[in-house]
Amino acid sequence: MEIALIFKIAAVGILVSILSQILKHSGREEHAFLLSLAGLILVLSWIIPYIYDLFVSVQNLFDL
């Protein structure tokens, strides 16, 4: 896993948490929830290929 990916995930987490707090304090809880969901989906789309590679490596390791 690249270190740049970890920094991207951290940046998205910080940005989403700041924007969510701003939206919650302005009374837009629904938008804050949707923003959090969008951040989660974005990060998962970055991580899914690495999870797939992990499962393929484990499968090859045990010859399943």
PDBQT receptor file of N, H, CA, C and O in Angstrom, charges set to zero:
ATOM      1  N   MET A   1       0.848  -1.178   0.000  1.00  0.00    +0.000 N 
ATOM      2  CA  MET A   1       0.000   0.000   0.000  1.00  0.00    +0.000 C 
ATOM      3  C   MET A   1       0.891   1.238   0.000  1.00  0.00    +0.000 C 
ATOM      4  O   MET A   1       1.893   1.309   0.712  1.00  0.00    +0.000 OA
ATOM      5  N   GLU A   2       0.508   2.180  -0.795  1.00  0.00    +0.000 N 
ATOM      6  H   GLU A   2      -0.306   2.122  -1.373  1.00  0.00    +0.000 HD
ATOM      7  CA  GLU A   2       1.303   3.385  -0.916  1.00  0.00    +0.000 C 
ATOM      8  C   GLU A   2       1.025   4.342   0.236  1.00  0.00    +0.000 C 
ATOM      9  O   GLU A   2      -0.089   4.406   0.757  1.00  0.00    +0.000 OA
ATOM     10  N   ILE A   3       2.043   5.073   0.618  1.00  0.00    +0.000 N 
ATOM     11  H   ILE A   3       2.948   5.021   0.196  1.00  0.00    +0.000 HD
ATOM     12  CA  ILE A   3       1.883   6.035   1.699  1.00  0.00    +0.000 C 
ATOM     13  C   ILE A   3       0.995   7.197   1.253  1.00  0.00    +0.000 C 
ATOM     14  O   ILE A   3       0.329   7.823   2.077  1.00  0.00    +0.000 OA
ATOM     15  N   ALA A   4       0.987   7.484  -0.051  1.00  0.00    +0.000 N 
ATOM     16  H   ALA A   4       1.528   6.975  -0.720  1.00  0.00    +0.000 HD
ATOM     17  CA  ALA A   4       0.137   8.560  -0.567  1.00  0.00    +0.000 C 
ATOM     18  C   ALA A   4      -1.341   8.238  -0.368  1.00  0.00    +0.000 C 
ATOM     19  O   ALA A   4      -2.146   9.137  -0.125  1.00  0.00    +0.000 OA
ATOM     20  N   LEU A   5      -1.697   6.968  -0.470  1.00  0.00    +0.000 N 
ATOM     21  H   LEU A   5      -1.043   6.238  -0.667  1.00  0.00    +0.000 HD
ATOM     22  CA  LEU A   5      -3.079   6.559  -0.255  1.00  0.00    +0.000 C 
ATOM     23  C   LEU A   5      -3.501   6.795   1.192  1.00  0.00    +0.000 C 
ATOM     24  O   LEU A   5      -4.632   7.207   1.450  1.00  0.00    +0.000 OA
ATOM     25  N   ILE A   6      -2.616   6.541   2.118  1.00  0.00    +0.000 N 
ATOM     26  H   ILE A   6      -1.697   6.207   1.909  1.00  0.00    +0.000 HD
ATOM     27  CA  ILE A   6      -2.912   6.767   3.535  1.00  0.00    +0.000 C 
ATOM     28  C   ILE A   6      -3.119   8.265   3.789  1.00  0.00    +0.000 C 
ATOM     29  O   ILE A   6      -4.015   8.650   4.539  1.00  0.00    +0.000 OA
ATOM     30  N   PHE A   7      -2.296   9.098   3.168  1.00  0.00    +0.000 N 
ATOM     31  H   PHE A   7      -1.568   8.784   2.558  1.00  0.00    +0.000 HD
ATOM     32  CA  PHE A   7      -2.463  10.538   3.323  1.00  0.00    +0.000 C 
ATOM     33  C   PHE A   7      -3.759  11.031   2.687  1.00  0.00    +0.000 C 
ATOM     34  O   PHE A   7      -4.409  11.932   3.216  1.00  0.00    +0.000 OA
ATOM     35  N   LYS A   8      -4.140  10.437   1.540  1.00  0.00    +0.000 N 
ATOM     36  H   LYS A   8      -3.612   9.705   1.109  1.00  0.00    +0.000 HD
ATOM     37  CA  LYS A   8      -5.400  10.802   0.906  1.00  0.00    +0.000 C 
ATOM     38  C   LYS A   8      -6.584  10.462   1.808  1.00  0.00    +0.000 C 
ATOM     39  O   LYS A   8      -7.509  11.259   1.961  1.00  0.00    +0.000 OA
ATOM     40  N   ILE A   9      -6.543   9.274   2.399  1.00  0.00    +0.000 N 
ATOM     41  H   ILE A   9      -5.791   8.626   2.274  1.00  0.00    +0.000 HD
ATOM     42  CA  ILE A   9      -7.620   8.851   3.286  1.00  0.00    +0.000 C 
ATOM     43  C   ILE A   9      -7.701   9.759   4.504  1.00  0.00    +0.000 C 
ATOM     44  O   ILE A   9      -8.792  10.127   4.941  1.00  0.00    +0.000 OA
ATOM     45  N   ALA A  10      -6.553  10.116   5.045  1.00  0.00    +0.000 N 
ATOM     46  H   ALA A  10      -5.667   9.818   4.690  1.00  0.00    +0.000 HD
ATOM     47  CA  ALA A  10      -6.537  11.026   6.198  1.00  0.00    +0.000 C 
ATOM     48  C   ALA A  10      -7.085  12.401   5.817  1.00  0.00    +0.000 C 
ATOM     49  O   ALA A  10      -7.829  13.010   6.585  1.00  0.00    +0.000 OA
ATOM     50  N   ALA A  11      -6.719  12.884   4.642  1.00  0.00    +0.000 N 
ATOM     51  H   ALA A  11      -6.115  12.389   4.018  1.00  0.00    +0.000 HD
ATOM     52  CA  ALA A  11      -7.203  14.195   4.193  1.00  0.00    +0.000 C 
ATOM     53  C   ALA A  11      -8.720  14.185   3.995  1.00  0.00    +0.000 C 
ATOM     54  O   ALA A  11      -9.407  15.138   4.364  1.00  0.00    +0.000 OA
ATOM     55  N   VAL A  12      -9.233  13.108   3.414  1.00  0.00    +0.000 N 
ATOM     56  H   VAL A  12      -8.675  12.334   3.114  1.00  0.00    +0.000 HD
ATOM     57  CA  VAL A  12     -10.677  13.002   3.229  1.00  0.00    +0.000 C 
ATOM     58  C   VAL A  12     -11.368  12.941   4.584  1.00  0.00    +0.000 C 
ATOM     59  O   VAL A  12     -12.408  13.572   4.773  1.00  0.00    +0.000 OA
ATOM     60  N   GLY A  13     -10.812  12.196   5.525  1.00  0.00    +0.000 N 
ATOM     61  H   GLY A  13      -9.967  11.684   5.372  1.00  0.00    +0.000 HD
ATOM     62  CA  GLY A  13     -11.399  12.100   6.855  1.00  0.00    +0.000 C 
ATOM     63  C   GLY A  13     -11.444  13.437   7.569  1.00  0.00    +0.000 C 
ATOM     64  O   GLY A  13     -12.456  13.787   8.176  1.00  0.00    +0.000 OA
ATOM     65  N   ILE A  14     -10.360  14.181   7.499  1.00  0.00    +0.000 N 
ATOM     66  H   ILE A  14      -9.538  13.896   7.006  1.00  0.00    +0.000 HD
ATOM     67  CA  ILE A  14     -10.316  15.503   8.137  1.00  0.00    +0.000 C 
ATOM     68  C   ILE A  14     -11.300  16.454   7.471  1.00  0.00    +0.000 C 
ATOM     69  O   ILE A  14     -12.036  17.168   8.152  1.00  0.00    +0.000 OA
ATOM     70  N   LEU A  15     -11.314  16.465   6.152  1.00  0.00    +0.000 N 
ATOM     71  H   LEU A  15     -10.716  15.885   5.598  1.00  0.00    +0.000 HD
ATOM     72  CA  LEU A  15     -12.208  17.354   5.425  1.00  0.00    +0.000 C 
ATOM     73  C   LEU A  15     -13.675  17.024   5.690  1.00  0.00    +0.000 C 
ATOM     74  O   LEU A  15     -14.487  17.924   5.904  1.00  0.00    +0.000 OA
ATOM     75  N   VAL A  16     -14.012  15.744   5.675  1.00  0.00    +0.000 N 
ATOM     76  H   VAL A  16     -13.353  15.012   5.501  1.00  0.00    +0.000 HD
ATOM     77  CA  VAL A  16     -15.391  15.335   5.927  1.00  0.00    +0.000 C 
ATOM     78  C   VAL A  16     -15.809  15.674   7.346  1.00  0.00    +0.000 C 
ATOM     79  O   VAL A  16     -16.933  16.127   7.562  1.00  0.00    +0.000 OA
ATOM     80  N   SER A  17     -14.935  15.466   8.313  1.00  0.00    +0.000 N 
ATOM     81  H   SER A  17     -14.022  15.098   8.137  1.00  0.00    +0.000 HD
ATOM     82  CA  SER A  17     -15.313  15.768   9.696  1.00  0.00    +0.000 C 
ATOM     83  C   SER A  17     -15.511  17.271   9.910  1.00  0.00    +0.000 C 
ATOM     84  O   SER A  17     -16.433  17.672  10.620  1.00  0.00    +0.000 OA
ATOM     85  N   ILE A  18     -14.664  18.101   9.312  1.00  0.00    +0.000 N 
ATOM     86  H   ILE A  18     -13.915  17.775   8.735  1.00  0.00    +0.000 HD
ATOM     87  CA  ILE A  18     -14.827  19.550   9.446  1.00  0.00    +0.000 C 
ATOM     88  C   ILE A  18     -16.112  20.018   8.776  1.00  0.00    +0.000 C 
ATOM     89  O   ILE A  18     -16.878  20.785   9.358  1.00  0.00    +0.000 OA
ATOM     90  N   LEU A  19     -16.345  19.555   7.551  1.00  0.00    +0.000 N 
ATOM     91  H   LEU A  19     -15.722  18.932   7.078  1.00  0.00    +0.000 HD
ATOM     92  CA  LEU A  19     -17.551  19.968   6.846  1.00  0.00    +0.000 C 
ATOM     93  C   LEU A  19     -18.811  19.436   7.517  1.00  0.00    +0.000 C 
ATOM     94  O   LEU A  19     -19.839  20.114   7.516  1.00  0.00    +0.000 OA
ATOM     95  N   SER A  20     -18.752  18.249   8.083  1.00  0.00    +0.000 N 
ATOM     96  H   SER A  20     -17.918  17.698   8.083  1.00  0.00    +0.000 HD
ATOM     97  CA  SER A  20     -19.908  17.693   8.794  1.00  0.00    +0.000 C 
ATOM     98  C   SER A  20     -20.241  18.522  10.026  1.00  0.00    +0.000 C 
ATOM     99  O   SER A  20     -21.411  18.779  10.311  1.00  0.00    +0.000 OA
ATOM    100  N   GLN A  21     -19.218  18.938  10.750  1.00  0.00    +0.000 N 
ATOM    101  H   GLN A  21     -18.268  18.729  10.519  1.00  0.00    +0.000 HD
ATOM    102  CA  GLN A  21     -19.467  19.777  11.920  1.00  0.00    +0.000 C 
ATOM    103  C   GLN A  21     -20.076  21.123  11.523  1.00  0.00    +0.000 C 
ATOM    104  O   GLN A  21     -20.973  21.630  12.196  1.00  0.00    +0.000 OA
ATOM    105  N   ILE A  22     -19.583  21.692  10.432  1.00  0.00    +0.000 N 
ATOM    106  H   ILE A  22     -18.853  21.280   9.885  1.00  0.00    +0.000 HD
ATOM    107  CA  ILE A  22     -20.141  22.960   9.960  1.00  0.00    +0.000 C 
ATOM    108  C   ILE A  22     -21.603  22.781   9.565  1.00  0.00    +0.000 C 
ATOM    109  O   ILE A  22     -22.448  23.611   9.900  1.00  0.00    +0.000 OA
ATOM    110  N   LEU A  23     -21.898  21.693   8.852  1.00  0.00    +0.000 N 
ATOM    111  H   LEU A  23     -21.212  21.018   8.580  1.00  0.00    +0.000 HD
ATOM    112  CA  LEU A  23     -23.270  21.456   8.431  1.00  0.00    +0.000 C 
ATOM    113  C   LEU A  23     -24.189  21.166   9.612  1.00  0.00    +0.000 C 
ATOM    114  O   LEU A  23     -25.337  21.610   9.626  1.00  0.00    +0.000 OA
ATOM    115  N   LYS A  24     -23.696  20.428  10.600  1.00  0.00    +0.000 N 
ATOM    116  H   LYS A  24     -22.763  20.067  10.589  1.00  0.00    +0.000 HD
ATOM    117  CA  LYS A  24     -24.523  20.115  11.768  1.00  0.00    +0.000 C 
ATOM    118  C   LYS A  24     -24.847  21.374  12.563  1.00  0.00    +0.000 C 
ATOM    119  O   LYS A  24     -25.969  21.532  13.042  1.00  0.00    +0.000 OA
ATOM    120  N   HIS A  25     -23.887  22.258  12.706  1.00  0.00    +0.000 N 
ATOM    121  H   HIS A  25     -22.974  22.129  12.316  1.00  0.00    +0.000 HD
ATOM    122  CA  HIS A  25     -24.121  23.487  13.470  1.00  0.00    +0.000 C 
ATOM    123  C   HIS A  25     -25.037  24.463  12.729  1.00  0.00    +0.000 C 
ATOM    124  O   HIS A  25     -25.657  25.335  13.340  1.00  0.00    +0.000 OA
ATOM    125  N   SER A  26     -25.114  24.306  11.414  1.00  0.00    +0.000 N 
ATOM    126  H   SER A  26     -24.611  23.598  10.918  1.00  0.00    +0.000 HD
ATOM    127  CA  SER A  26     -26.020  25.176  10.663  1.00  0.00    +0.000 C 
ATOM    128  C   SER A  26     -27.403  24.552  10.504  1.00  0.00    +0.000 C 
ATOM    129  O   SER A  26     -28.265  25.117   9.832  1.00  0.00    +0.000 OA
ATOM    130  N   GLY A  27     -27.619  23.383  11.121  1.00  0.00    +0.000 N 
ATOM    131  H   GLY A  27     -26.918  22.924  11.667  1.00  0.00    +0.000 HD
ATOM    132  CA  GLY A  27     -28.930  22.755  11.105  1.00  0.00    +0.000 C 
ATOM    133  C   GLY A  27     -29.213  21.876   9.911  1.00  0.00    +0.000 C 
ATOM    134  O   GLY A  27     -30.374  21.591   9.616  1.00  0.00    +0.000 OA
ATOM    135  N   ARG A  28     -28.201  21.447   9.231  1.00  0.00    +0.000 N 
ATOM    136  H   ARG A  28     -27.258  21.678   9.471  1.00  0.00    +0.000 HD
ATOM    137  CA  ARG A  28     -28.377  20.592   8.052  1.00  0.00    +0.000 C 
ATOM    138  C   ARG A  28     -27.801  19.198   8.325  1.00  0.00    +0.000 C 
ATOM    139  O   ARG A  28     -26.823  18.779   7.706  1.00  0.00    +0.000 OA
ATOM    140  N   GLU A  29     -28.426  18.504   9.253  1.00  0.00    +0.000 N 
ATOM    141  H   GLU A  29     -29.221  18.844   9.755  1.00  0.00    +0.000 HD
ATOM    142  CA  GLU A  29     -27.939  17.187   9.645  1.00  0.00    +0.000 C 
ATOM    143  C   GLU A  29     -28.022  16.180   8.494  1.00  0.00    +0.000 C 
ATOM    144  O   GLU A  29     -27.169  15.300   8.374  1.00  0.00    +0.000 OA
ATOM    145  N   GLU A  30     -29.058  16.311   7.645  1.00  0.00    +0.000 N 
ATOM    146  H   GLU A  30     -29.751  17.026   7.743  1.00  0.00    +0.000 HD
ATOM    147  CA  GLU A  30     -29.213  15.382   6.525  1.00  0.00    +0.000 C 
ATOM    148  C   GLU A  30     -28.057  15.519   5.544  1.00  0.00    +0.000 C 
ATOM    149  O   GLU A  30     -27.546  14.526   5.028  1.00  0.00    +0.000 OA
ATOM    150  N   HIS A  31     -27.652  16.760   5.292  1.00  0.00    +0.000 N 
ATOM    151  H   HIS A  31     -28.067  17.568   5.711  1.00  0.00    +0.000 HD
ATOM    152  CA  HIS A  31     -26.530  16.989   4.376  1.00  0.00    +0.000 C 
ATOM    153  C   HIS A  31     -25.219  16.484   4.987  1.00  0.00    +0.000 C 
ATOM    154  O   HIS A  31     -24.349  15.982   4.274  1.00  0.00    +0.000 OA
ATOM    155  N   ALA A  32     -25.086  16.617   6.287  1.00  0.00    +0.000 N 
ATOM    156  H   ALA A  32     -25.792  17.024   6.866  1.00  0.00    +0.000 HD
ATOM    157  CA  ALA A  32     -23.883  16.121   6.958  1.00  0.00    +0.000 C 
ATOM    158  C   ALA A  32     -23.800  14.607   6.854  1.00  0.00    +0.000 C 
ATOM    159  O   ALA A  32     -22.724  14.050   6.638  1.00  0.00    +0.000 OA
ATOM    160  N   PHE A  33     -24.941  13.945   7.009  1.00  0.00    +0.000 N 
ATOM    161  H   PHE A  33     -25.815  14.397   7.185  1.00  0.00    +0.000 HD
ATOM    162  CA  PHE A  33     -24.968  12.485   6.875  1.00  0.00    +0.000 C 
ATOM    163  C   PHE A  33     -24.609  12.068   5.457  1.00  0.00    +0.000 C 
ATOM    164  O   PHE A  33     -23.827  11.137   5.264  1.00  0.00    +0.000 OA
ATOM    165  N   LEU A  34     -25.173  12.750   4.462  1.00  0.00    +0.000 N 
ATOM    166  H   LEU A  34     -25.808  13.507   4.619  1.00  0.00    +0.000 HD
ATOM    167  CA  LEU A  34     -24.872  12.415   3.074  1.00  0.00    +0.000 C 
ATOM    168  C   LEU A  34     -23.408  12.682   2.732  1.00  0.00    +0.000 C 
ATOM    169  O   LEU A  34     -22.805  11.947   1.950  1.00  0.00    +0.000 OA
ATOM    170  N   LEU A  35     -22.845  13.725   3.314  1.00  0.00    +0.000 N 
ATOM    171  H   LEU A  35     -23.335  14.322   3.950  1.00  0.00    +0.000 HD
ATOM    172  CA  LEU A  35     -21.430  14.009   3.107  1.00  0.00    +0.000 C 
ATOM    173  C   LEU A  35     -20.561  12.908   3.706  1.00  0.00    +0.000 C 
ATOM    174  O   LEU A  35     -19.585  12.481   3.088  1.00  0.00    +0.000 OA
ATOM    175  N   SER A  36     -20.904  12.454   4.887  1.00  0.00    +0.000 N 
ATOM    176  H   SER A  36     -21.697  12.801   5.389  1.00  0.00    +0.000 HD
ATOM    177  CA  SER A  36     -20.160  11.364   5.513  1.00  0.00    +0.000 C 
ATOM    178  C   SER A  36     -20.264  10.084   4.696  1.00  0.00    +0.000 C 
ATOM    179  O   SER A  36     -19.283   9.358   4.536  1.00  0.00    +0.000 OA
ATOM    180  N   LEU A  37     -21.449   9.815   4.186  1.00  0.00    +0.000 N 
ATOM    181  H   LEU A  37     -22.246  10.405   4.316  1.00  0.00    +0.000 HD
ATOM    182  CA  LEU A  37     -21.654   8.631   3.351  1.00  0.00    +0.000 C 
ATOM    183  C   LEU A  37     -20.851   8.720   2.061  1.00  0.00    +0.000 C 
ATOM    184  O   LEU A  37     -20.269   7.728   1.623  1.00  0.00    +0.000 OA
ATOM    185  N   ALA A  38     -20.816   9.891   1.456  1.00  0.00    +0.000 N 
ATOM    186  H   ALA A  38     -21.289  10.697   1.813  1.00  0.00    +0.000 HD
ATOM    187  CA  ALA A  38     -20.036  10.085   0.230  1.00  0.00    +0.000 C 
ATOM    188  C   ALA A  38     -18.534   9.909   0.497  1.00  0.00    +0.000 C 
ATOM    189  O   ALA A  38     -17.824   9.326  -0.322  1.00  0.00    +0.000 OA
ATOM    190  N   GLY A  39     -18.057  10.408   1.630  1.00  0.00    +0.000 N 
ATOM    191  H   GLY A  39     -18.634  10.882   2.296  1.00  0.00    +0.000 HD
ATOM    192  CA  GLY A  39     -16.651  10.214   1.988  1.00  0.00    +0.000 C 
ATOM    193  C   GLY A  39     -16.315   8.751   2.196  1.00  0.00    +0.000 C 
ATOM    194  O   GLY A  39     -15.251   8.288   1.784  1.00  0.00    +0.000 OA
ATOM    195  N   LEU A  40     -17.224   8.017   2.837  1.00  0.00    +0.000 N 
ATOM    196  H   LEU A  40     -18.088   8.393   3.171  1.00  0.00    +0.000 HD
ATOM    197  CA  LEU A  40     -17.014   6.585   3.051  1.00  0.00    +0.000 C 
ATOM    198  C   LEU A  40     -16.965   5.836   1.733  1.00  0.00    +0.000 C 
ATOM    199  O   LEU A  40     -16.102   4.981   1.533  1.00  0.00    +0.000 OA
ATOM    200  N   ILE A  41     -17.882   6.150   0.837  1.00  0.00    +0.000 N 
ATOM    201  H   ILE A  41     -18.583   6.844   0.999  1.00  0.00    +0.000 HD
ATOM    202  CA  ILE A  41     -17.902   5.482  -0.471  1.00  0.00    +0.000 C 
ATOM    203  C   ILE A  41     -16.642   5.806  -1.270  1.00  0.00    +0.000 C 
ATOM    204  O   ILE A  41     -16.096   4.932  -1.944  1.00  0.00    +0.000 OA
ATOM    205  N   LEU A  42     -16.184   7.028  -1.200  1.00  0.00    +0.000 N 
ATOM    206  H   LEU A  42     -16.627   7.738  -0.652  1.00  0.00    +0.000 HD
ATOM    207  CA  LEU A  42     -14.964   7.416  -1.906  1.00  0.00    +0.000 C 
ATOM    208  C   LEU A  42     -13.752   6.627  -1.402  1.00  0.00    +0.000 C 
ATOM    209  O   LEU A  42     -12.966   6.099  -2.190  1.00  0.00    +0.000 OA
ATOM    210  N   VAL A  43     -13.618   6.557  -0.086  1.00  0.00    +0.000 N 
ATOM    211  H   VAL A  43     -14.257   6.986   0.554  1.00  0.00    +0.000 HD
ATOM    212  CA  VAL A  43     -12.479   5.837   0.489  1.00  0.00    +0.000 C 
ATOM    213  C   VAL A  43     -12.582   4.342   0.196  1.00  0.00    +0.000 C 
ATOM    214  O   VAL A  43     -11.573   3.705  -0.106  1.00  0.00    +0.000 OA
ATOM    215  N   LEU A  44     -13.774   3.779   0.279  1.00  0.00    +0.000 N 
ATOM    216  H   LEU A  44     -14.594   4.296   0.524  1.00  0.00    +0.000 HD
ATOM    217  CA  LEU A  44     -13.931   2.359  -0.039  1.00  0.00    +0.000 C 
ATOM    218  C   LEU A  44     -13.590   2.066  -1.487  1.00  0.00    +0.000 C 
ATOM    219  O   LEU A  44     -13.032   1.011  -1.789  1.00  0.00    +0.000 OA
ATOM    220  N   SER A  45     -13.918   2.985  -2.389  1.00  0.00    +0.000 N 
ATOM    221  H   SER A  45     -14.371   3.842  -2.144  1.00  0.00    +0.000 HD
ATOM    222  CA  SER A  45     -13.572   2.760  -3.794  1.00  0.00    +0.000 C 
ATOM    223  C   SER A  45     -12.058   2.775  -4.004  1.00  0.00    +0.000 C 
ATOM    224  O   SER A  45     -11.558   2.143  -4.935  1.00  0.00    +0.000 OA
ATOM    225  N   TRP A  46     -11.328   3.489  -3.151  1.00  0.00    +0.000 N 
ATOM    226  H   TRP A  46     -11.734   4.003  -2.396  1.00  0.00    +0.000 HD
ATOM    227  CA  TRP A  46      -9.865   3.465  -3.235  1.00  0.00    +0.000 C 
ATOM    228  C   TRP A  46      -9.288   2.189  -2.639  1.00  0.00    +0.000 C 
ATOM    229  O   TRP A  46      -8.253   1.712  -3.103  1.00  0.00    +0.000 OA
ATOM    230  N   ILE A  47      -9.934   1.625  -1.622  1.00  0.00    +0.000 N 
ATOM    231  H   ILE A  47     -10.775   2.013  -1.245  1.00  0.00    +0.000 HD
ATOM    232  CA  ILE A  47      -9.368   0.506  -0.874  1.00  0.00    +0.000 C 
ATOM    233  C   ILE A  47      -9.753  -0.853  -1.450  1.00  0.00    +0.000 C 
ATOM    234  O   ILE A  47      -9.021  -1.822  -1.249  1.00  0.00    +0.000 OA
ATOM    235  N   ILE A  48     -10.872  -0.955  -2.156  1.00  0.00    +0.000 N 
ATOM    236  H   ILE A  48     -11.467  -0.168  -2.319  1.00  0.00    +0.000 HD
ATOM    237  CA  ILE A  48     -11.351  -2.249  -2.638  1.00  0.00    +0.000 C 
ATOM    238  C   ILE A  48     -10.316  -3.006  -3.468  1.00  0.00    +0.000 C 
ATOM    239  O   ILE A  48     -10.191  -4.216  -3.281  1.00  0.00    +0.000 OA
ATOM    240  N   PRO A  49      -9.560  -2.369  -4.378  1.00  0.00    +0.000 N 
ATOM    241  CA  PRO A  49      -8.541  -3.146  -5.120  1.00  0.00    +0.000 C 
ATOM    242  C   PRO A  49      -7.473  -3.763  -4.207  1.00  0.00    +0.000 C 
ATOM    243  O   PRO A  49      -6.984  -4.859  -4.480  1.00  0.00    +0.000 OA
ATOM    244  N   TYR A  50      -7.116  -3.075  -3.141  1.00  0.00    +0.000 N 
ATOM    245  H   TYR A  50      -7.514  -2.184  -2.919  1.00  0.00    +0.000 HD
ATOM    246  CA  TYR A  50      -6.118  -3.620  -2.221  1.00  0.00    +0.000 C 
ATOM    247  C   TYR A  50      -6.693  -4.796  -1.429  1.00  0.00    +0.000 C 
ATOM    248  O   TYR A  50      -5.980  -5.761  -1.151  1.00  0.00    +0.000 OA
ATOM    249  N   ILE A  51      -7.960  -4.724  -1.070  1.00  0.00    +0.000 N 
ATOM    250  H   ILE A  51      -8.539  -3.940  -1.296  1.00  0.00    +0.000 HD
ATOM    251  CA  ILE A  51      -8.600  -5.839  -0.372  1.00  0.00    +0.000 C 
ATOM    252  C   ILE A  51      -8.696  -7.048  -1.294  1.00  0.00    +0.000 C 
ATOM    253  O   ILE A  51      -8.476  -8.179  -0.860  1.00  0.00    +0.000 OA
ATOM    254  N   TYR A  52      -9.020  -6.821  -2.549  1.00  0.00    +0.000 N 
ATOM    255  H   TYR A  52      -9.199  -5.902  -2.902  1.00  0.00    +0.000 HD
ATOM    256  CA  TYR A  52      -9.079  -7.912  -3.524  1.00  0.00    +0.000 C 
ATOM    257  C   TYR A  52      -7.709  -8.575  -3.665  1.00  0.00    +0.000 C 
ATOM    258  O   TYR A  52      -7.609  -9.802  -3.677  1.00  0.00    +0.000 OA
ATOM    259  N   ASP A  53      -6.661  -7.767  -3.771  1.00  0.00    +0.000 N 
ATOM    260  H   ASP A  53      -6.742  -6.770  -3.761  1.00  0.00    +0.000 HD
ATOM    261  CA  ASP A  53      -5.306  -8.325  -3.865  1.00  0.00    +0.000 C 
ATOM    262  C   ASP A  53      -4.942  -9.129  -2.622  1.00  0.00    +0.000 C 
ATOM    263  O   ASP A  53      -4.271 -10.156  -2.720  1.00  0.00    +0.000 OA
ATOM    264  N   LEU A  54      -5.383  -8.666  -1.456  1.00  0.00    +0.000 N 
ATOM    265  H   LEU A  54      -5.928  -7.832  -1.376  1.00  0.00    +0.000 HD
ATOM    266  CA  LEU A  54      -5.128  -9.401  -0.222  1.00  0.00    +0.000 C 
ATOM    267  C   LEU A  54      -5.788 -10.772  -0.255  1.00  0.00    +0.000 C 
ATOM    268  O   LEU A  54      -5.161 -11.770   0.099  1.00  0.00    +0.000 OA
ATOM    269  N   PHE A  55      -7.062 -10.830  -0.681  1.00  0.00    +0.000 N 
ATOM    270  H   PHE A  55      -7.572 -10.019  -0.969  1.00  0.00    +0.000 HD
ATOM    271  CA  PHE A  55      -7.754 -12.110  -0.744  1.00  0.00    +0.000 C 
ATOM    272  C   PHE A  55      -7.118 -13.042  -1.775  1.00  0.00    +0.000 C 
ATOM    273  O   PHE A  55      -7.040 -14.249  -1.544  1.00  0.00    +0.000 OA
ATOM    274  N   VAL A  56      -6.670 -12.510  -2.893  1.00  0.00    +0.000 N 
ATOM    275  H   VAL A  56      -6.734 -11.530  -3.081  1.00  0.00    +0.000 HD
ATOM    276  CA  VAL A  56      -5.998 -13.331  -3.903  1.00  0.00    +0.000 C 
ATOM    277  C   VAL A  56      -4.681 -13.868  -3.349  1.00  0.00    +0.000 C 
ATOM    278  O   VAL A  56      -4.335 -15.023  -3.596  1.00  0.00    +0.000 OA
ATOM    279  N   SER A  57      -3.951 -13.054  -2.612  1.00  0.00    +0.000 N 
ATOM    280  H   SER A  57      -4.232 -12.116  -2.411  1.00  0.00    +0.000 HD
ATOM    281  CA  SER A  57      -2.683 -13.501  -2.014  1.00  0.00    +0.000 C 
ATOM    282  C   SER A  57      -2.913 -14.603  -0.985  1.00  0.00    +0.000 C 
ATOM    283  O   SER A  57      -2.171 -15.584  -0.941  1.00  0.00    +0.000 OA
ATOM    284  N   VAL A  58      -3.940 -14.436  -0.162  1.00  0.00    +0.000 N 
ATOM    285  H   VAL A  58      -4.542 -13.639  -0.197  1.00  0.00    +0.000 HD
ATOM    286  CA  VAL A  58      -4.247 -15.473   0.841  1.00  0.00    +0.000 C 
ATOM    287  C   VAL A  58      -4.692 -16.754   0.157  1.00  0.00    +0.000 C 
ATOM    288  O   VAL A  58      -4.330 -17.850   0.586  1.00  0.00    +0.000 OA
ATOM    289  N   GLN A  59      -5.480 -16.621  -0.911  1.00  0.00    +0.000 N 
ATOM    290  H   GLN A  59      -5.775 -15.731  -1.260  1.00  0.00    +0.000 HD
ATOM    291  CA  GLN A  59      -5.921 -17.795  -1.643  1.00  0.00    +0.000 C 
ATOM    292  C   GLN A  59      -4.745 -18.520  -2.271  1.00  0.00    +0.000 C 
ATOM    293  O   GLN A  59      -4.682 -19.748  -2.227  1.00  0.00    +0.000 OA
ATOM    294  N   ASN A  60      -3.819 -17.785  -2.851  1.00  0.00    +0.000 N 
ATOM    295  H   ASN A  60      -3.870 -16.787  -2.887  1.00  0.00    +0.000 HD
ATOM    296  CA  ASN A  60      -2.632 -18.409  -3.441  1.00  0.00    +0.000 C 
ATOM    297  C   ASN A  60      -1.733 -19.013  -2.376  1.00  0.00    +0.000 C 
ATOM    298  O   ASN A  60      -1.074 -20.025  -2.615  1.00  0.00    +0.000 OA
ATOM    299  N   LEU A  61      -1.704 -18.397  -1.207  1.00  0.00    +0.000 N 
ATOM    300  H   LEU A  61      -2.239 -17.575  -1.013  1.00  0.00    +0.000 HD
ATOM    301  CA  LEU A  61      -0.865 -18.911  -0.122  1.00  0.00    +0.000 C 
ATOM    302  C   LEU A  61      -1.334 -20.284   0.331  1.00  0.00    +0.000 C 
ATOM    303  O   LEU A  61      -0.521 -21.181   0.555  1.00  0.00    +0.000 OA
ATOM    304  N   PHE A  62      -2.638 -20.447   0.467  1.00  0.00    +0.000 N 
ATOM    305  H   PHE A  62      -3.298 -19.718   0.285  1.00  0.00    +0.000 HD
ATOM    306  CA  PHE A  62      -3.179 -21.696   0.954  1.00  0.00    +0.000 C 
ATOM    307  C   PHE A  62      -3.665 -22.637  -0.144  1.00  0.00    +0.000 C 
ATOM    308  O   PHE A  62      -4.157 -23.728   0.142  1.00  0.00    +0.000 OA
ATOM    309  N   ASP A  63      -3.528 -22.213  -1.407  1.00  0.00    +0.000 N 
ATOM    310  H   ASP A  63      -3.128 -21.326  -1.640  1.00  0.00    +0.000 HD
ATOM    311  CA  ASP A  63      -3.941 -23.021  -2.564  1.00  0.00    +0.000 C 
ATOM    312  C   ASP A  63      -5.374 -23.504  -2.424  1.00  0.00    +0.000 C 
ATOM    313  O   ASP A  63      -5.637 -24.704  -2.503  1.00  0.00    +0.000 OA
ATOM    314  N   LEU A  64      -6.289 -22.591  -2.220  1.00  0.00    +0.000 N 
ATOM    315  H   LEU A  64      -6.075 -21.616  -2.156  1.00  0.00    +0.000 HD
ATOM    316  CA  LEU A  64      -7.699 -22.955  -2.102  1.00  0.00    +0.000 C 
ATOM    317  C   LEU A  64      -8.366 -22.987  -3.440  1.00  0.00    +0.000 C 
ATOM    318  O   LEU A  64      -9.559 -23.276  -3.529  1.00  0.00    +0.000 OA
TER     319      LEU A  64
